[in-house]
Amino acid sequence: MRDATTQVLSKLISGQACSGEAIARQLGISRAAVWKHVTTLRTLGYEIDSRTGTGYTLTHIPDHPHAVLTHQYYVPVELGKTIIYLPECGSTNAELRVRAEAGAPAGLVITTDEQHAGRGRRGRTWTSARGAALLFSVLLRPQMPPGELAGLTLLAGVAVAEALRELGVAATLKWPNDVHIAGKKVCGILAELSGELDYTSYVILGIGVNVWDHPQGGEYLSTSLAAEGVRRSRAKVLATILAALETNIDLFRAGYQATCLAKWREFSATLGRQVTVHGVTESYTGLARDVTAEGALVVLLEDGQEKVFTAGDVTIRDK
Ligand code: BTN
């Protein structure tokens, strides 16, 4: 949505009637321009009543993960101060990368209703029906070398799990940062990095949460918030996650990595379970014992040896 349309929406968001003249005056645009933006909003699914004498009244808000709607629920400090909403795109991670390369500031968020080339971890694709999932990416510019960033991807899972718990579901974490409800995946996180060995230029956290619906018949069991009884708008889910991310990133920056790690352990559905870790060429089975401060998974293998995994996919074997 273009900026001026967003500004018109912000004038209508309270649901109170607002005259075209007043909006035009406040925004320093013409009444004809206000009408044009109202028309754009209607094409996006906003229902706006217009009456001579009273003006425009917003009567229905569609489920958009849009800035004006999201900012109703939290006050951003850094993350999500600017939220760019695209009705559709290839991938929000790819869109954000273009802006990051052009110097966009940390905290920029891109959301969309539909991705045509959604990316998952380890080169997989990520699919979701139009409007069914909350799809967004956050730009971070951490002042630390890439080698120290693994904890940040665990932290992203912690923040999402915390946010979903706040919304009323018992979200758990499967290493490294899949978010599950009752053993079914509700959210995936793809962290992509640009930098050199000793310097991080930026990190893009791409997060996909199944809100209204979830893909069926994939390689693992999936669920959605709605299927688990939580029917909240994507703007509300986005706001809750961004607020939780902001809090946890602050903790992480202030040196409380151990606190984030303790929360990961608390939310974990992996530790203490029999798991198979699928690496690039080999798979290993054993008991998931712990995560290290660097975010690696420690597994006690069946032959009694302990192995530390820094990457891989985990299948949980027991119930
Ligand atoms: C996974 O579990 O494999 C990670 C999935 C990450 C999906 C999100 S959706 C928003 C962002 N844009 C992408 O292309 N991918 C991430």
Boltz pocket constraint, residues with backbone or C-beta under 6 A from the ligand:
constraints:
  - pocket:
      binder: B
      contacts: [[A, 90], [A, 91], [A, 92], [A, 93], [A, 94], [A, 115], [A, 117], [A, 118], [A, 119], [A, 120], [A, 121], [A, 122], [A, 124], [A, 125], [A, 126], [A, 134], [A, 135], [A, 136], [A, 137], [A, 178], [A, 187], [A, 188], [A, 189], [A, 190], [A, 206], [A, 207], [A, 208]]
      max_distance: 6.0
